[in-house]
Amino acid sequence: MIQAIFRKEFFKIRGPGLLVIAAHICILLYLYVATRRLFMLDHPEVVWYRVLHLGQIHFGLLKNIPLLSGILIACFQFLPEMWGERFRLSLHLPVPPGFVALTHLLVGLTVYCAMALADLFGLGLITGLFFPWQGIKISLLTALPWTMAGAGAYLGMALALLEPNFRLKAVNLLIGAGITGLYLQTVDPGAYEPCLALLSVPLGLMMLAVLLPVFRFRCRRVG
């Protein structure tokens, strides 16, 4: 039964997900060209000084891409379920509703994490072509919270879309936006490093919070 849910969710978001992946590849290619151009306009030591010592971020284009990707994946996955109320059918399978909901989230998060890891790998590869290892480290530590923001955006959108009460939808959107904003603060490159483990806690709590609208949706429909 769980395998069937996995297949259903994967095939549902496979097509739109490929389009998002293609967009990510185009952005990484643009980032490579833009980074290469920095070294064409200035001497390498000048660029290194600006990036490694002055904290200039040469990949700022990537900041909002995970955020948009998380929102899109959640919409691709849950909007069809709620428009046609097909999610109700999944909640009446001979599987606990909470387990069904977590399975849906796991599929979406797996797709998103694959994109996020590809972005981090691409950023590390591009940075490694032009900067020493210190540049790779600071770039990945700077971009990692942005990918966590994308996961928060996915969970926040899922929390809002699955909520049957419209006023609570607005509340859930505000909660999701507030938590996501934690990872997008304007700080020095790599400043999030000491608290990355702590910042993963809100994501786990959001994943559990999605169970609440799922149970409300099921009970409302049964009653």
VMD Tcl script that draws the C-alpha trace (Angstrom):
set ca {
  {0.00 0.00 0.00}
  {2.75 2.43 0.95}
  {4.65 1.55 -2.22}
  {1.54 2.39 -4.24}
  {1.34 5.81 -2.56}
  {5.01 6.42 -3.29}
  {4.53 5.56 -6.97}
  {1.39 7.68 -7.25}
  {3.02 10.75 -5.72}
  {6.25 10.32 -7.66}
  {4.54 10.02 -11.03}
  {2.26 12.97 -10.18}
  {5.15 15.39 -9.65}
  {7.64 13.79 -12.03}
  {6.72 15.91 -15.08}
  {6.60 19.33 -13.35}
  {9.61 18.33 -11.28}
  {11.67 17.76 -14.43}
  {10.81 21.29 -15.57}
  {11.99 22.67 -12.22}
  {15.21 20.64 -12.49}
  {15.79 22.05 -15.98}
  {15.38 25.56 -14.58}
  {17.93 24.77 -11.85}
  {20.42 23.54 -14.45}
  {19.99 26.74 -16.47}
  {20.56 28.85 -13.37}
  {23.72 26.92 -12.47}
  {25.03 27.39 -16.01}
  {24.35 31.12 -15.74}
  {26.14 31.15 -12.39}
  {29.18 29.53 -13.99}
  {29.23 32.16 -16.74}
  {28.76 35.00 -14.23}
  {31.54 33.68 -11.98}
  {33.89 33.24 -14.92}
  {33.13 36.82 -15.97}
  {34.29 38.09 -12.56}
  {37.74 36.68 -13.27}
  {37.73 38.11 -16.77}
  {37.08 41.62 -15.43}
  {39.57 41.54 -12.52}
  {42.70 39.74 -11.42}
  {42.05 36.52 -9.41}
  {43.59 37.94 -6.23}
  {41.19 40.91 -6.39}
  {38.16 38.65 -6.76}
  {39.39 36.34 -3.99}
  {39.89 39.31 -1.67}
  {36.36 40.60 -2.30}
  {34.77 37.19 -1.80}
  {36.92 35.64 0.96}
  {37.74 38.73 3.00}
  {35.06 41.32 2.27}
  {32.23 38.77 2.23}
  {30.94 39.49 -1.27}
  {28.49 36.78 -2.37}
  {28.97 35.90 -6.02}
  {26.06 33.44 -6.14}
  {23.24 35.55 -4.70}
  {21.04 34.42 -7.59}
  {20.59 31.09 -5.78}
  {19.10 32.62 -2.63}
  {15.43 32.48 -3.63}
  {15.55 29.51 -6.01}
  {15.12 26.84 -3.29}
  {12.25 28.87 -1.83}
  {10.39 28.94 -5.14}
  {11.15 25.28 -5.81}
  {9.72 24.20 -2.44}
  {6.53 26.17 -3.05}
  {6.12 24.77 -6.57}
  {6.64 21.16 -5.51}
  {4.03 21.53 -2.74}
  {1.56 23.05 -5.20}
  {2.19 20.34 -7.80}
  {1.67 17.68 -5.16}
  {-1.24 18.93 -3.06}
  {-3.33 21.30 -5.19}
  {-4.75 18.46 -7.35}
  {-5.49 16.46 -4.18}
  {-7.48 19.29 -2.62}
  {-9.23 20.58 -5.75}
  {-10.77 17.22 -6.51}
  {-10.87 16.17 -2.84}
  {-8.98 13.07 -3.88}
  {-6.93 13.26 -0.71}
  {-9.98 12.02 1.18}
  {-9.68 8.69 -0.64}
  {-6.09 8.31 0.52}
  {-7.15 8.95 4.12}
  {-9.60 6.03 4.00}
  {-7.02 3.48 2.93}
  {-6.31 0.67 5.43}
  {-3.33 2.66 6.69}
  {-3.27 5.20 9.57}
  {-4.00 8.71 8.22}
  {-0.88 10.11 9.85}
  {1.26 7.54 8.09}
  {-0.38 8.39 4.76}
  {0.32 12.10 5.28}
  {3.94 11.49 6.24}
  {4.38 9.30 3.17}
  {3.14 12.13 0.96}
  {5.52 14.55 2.66}
  {8.42 12.13 2.38}
  {7.97 11.88 -1.39}
  {7.83 15.65 -1.82}
  {10.79 16.23 0.46}
  {12.80 13.55 -1.35}
  {12.26 15.30 -4.67}
  {13.06 18.68 -3.17}
  {16.18 17.42 -1.35}
  {17.46 15.88 -4.60}
  {17.20 19.31 -6.23}
  {18.77 21.05 -3.24}
  {21.70 18.62 -3.13}
  {22.22 19.08 -6.87}
  {22.31 22.85 -6.35}
  {24.86 22.54 -3.54}
  {26.97 20.13 -5.58}
  {26.84 22.42 -8.61}
  {27.71 25.46 -6.50}
  {30.63 23.62 -4.91}
  {31.88 22.46 -8.31}
  {31.65 25.92 -9.87}
  {33.27 27.58 -6.87}
  {36.05 24.98 -6.85}
  {36.95 25.87 -10.44}
  {37.78 29.44 -9.48}
  {38.42 29.61 -5.72}
  {40.55 27.73 -3.16}
  {38.91 25.32 -0.74}
  {38.06 28.14 1.67}
  {35.79 29.56 -1.00}
  {34.01 26.24 -1.41}
  {33.44 25.93 2.33}
  {32.09 29.45 2.81}
  {29.87 29.16 -0.27}
  {28.25 25.90 0.86}
  {27.77 27.15 4.44}
  {26.10 30.26 3.05}
  {23.83 28.40 0.63}
  {22.82 25.59 3.02}
  {20.35 27.74 5.02}
  {18.77 28.80 1.73}
  {18.06 25.16 0.92}
  {16.59 24.75 4.40}
  {14.33 27.72 3.62}
  {13.08 25.80 0.59}
  {12.20 22.82 2.78}
  {10.40 25.18 5.15}
  {8.50 26.71 2.23}
  {7.44 23.24 1.05}
  {6.21 22.23 4.50}
  {4.51 25.58 5.09}
  {2.66 25.39 1.78}
  {1.64 21.79 2.50}
  {0.40 22.89 5.92}
  {-1.74 25.61 4.32}
  {-3.06 23.56 1.38}
  {-4.12 20.60 3.52}
  {-5.92 22.78 6.09}
  {-9.72 22.64 5.52}
  {-10.44 25.87 7.46}
  {-9.75 29.03 5.42}
  {-8.86 31.19 8.43}
  {-6.42 28.56 9.63}
  {-4.96 28.44 6.11}
  {-3.97 32.09 6.50}
  {-2.51 31.39 9.94}
  {-0.52 28.45 8.59}
  {0.80 30.57 5.73}
  {2.00 33.18 8.22}
  {3.66 30.51 10.35}
  {5.35 29.00 7.30}
  {6.53 32.42 6.11}
  {7.89 33.27 9.57}
  {9.85 30.04 9.91}
  {11.14 30.24 6.34}
  {12.33 33.78 6.98}
  {14.65 32.49 9.71}
  {16.89 30.99 7.02}
  {16.91 34.00 4.70}
  {18.25 36.72 6.98}
  {20.90 39.03 5.56}
  {24.01 38.00 7.46}
  {27.71 37.60 6.75}
  {28.62 34.59 4.57}
  {28.77 31.43 6.67}
  {27.29 33.13 9.76}
  {24.67 30.38 10.15}
  {27.30 27.68 10.69}
  {27.13 27.51 14.53}
  {23.34 27.06 14.60}
  {22.62 24.88 11.57}
  {21.73 21.87 13.72}
  {19.38 23.97 15.86}
  {17.70 25.42 12.77}
  {16.72 21.93 11.64}
  {14.37 21.62 14.64}
  {11.63 23.92 13.24}
  {11.54 21.84 10.05}
  {10.90 18.66 12.05}
  {8.15 20.40 14.03}
  {6.52 21.64 10.84}
  {6.50 18.14 9.44}
  {4.65 16.90 12.52}
  {2.33 19.93 12.44}
  {1.07 18.87 8.99}
  {-0.66 15.95 10.72}
  {-3.10 18.34 12.44}
  {-4.90 19.63 9.30}
  {-4.85 16.09 7.90}
  {-6.81 14.77 10.89}
  {-9.17 17.77 10.78}
  {-9.82 17.19 7.10}
  {-10.56 13.50 7.65}
  {-12.80 14.05 10.68}
  {-14.73 16.82 8.96}
  {-15.41 14.59 5.97}
  {-16.38 11.61 8.10}
  {-18.66 13.72 10.30}
}
mol new
graphics top color blue
foreach p $ca { graphics top sphere $p radius 0.5 }
foreach p [lrange $ca 0 end-1] q [lrange $ca 1 end] { graphics top cylinder $p $q radius 0.2 }
display resetview
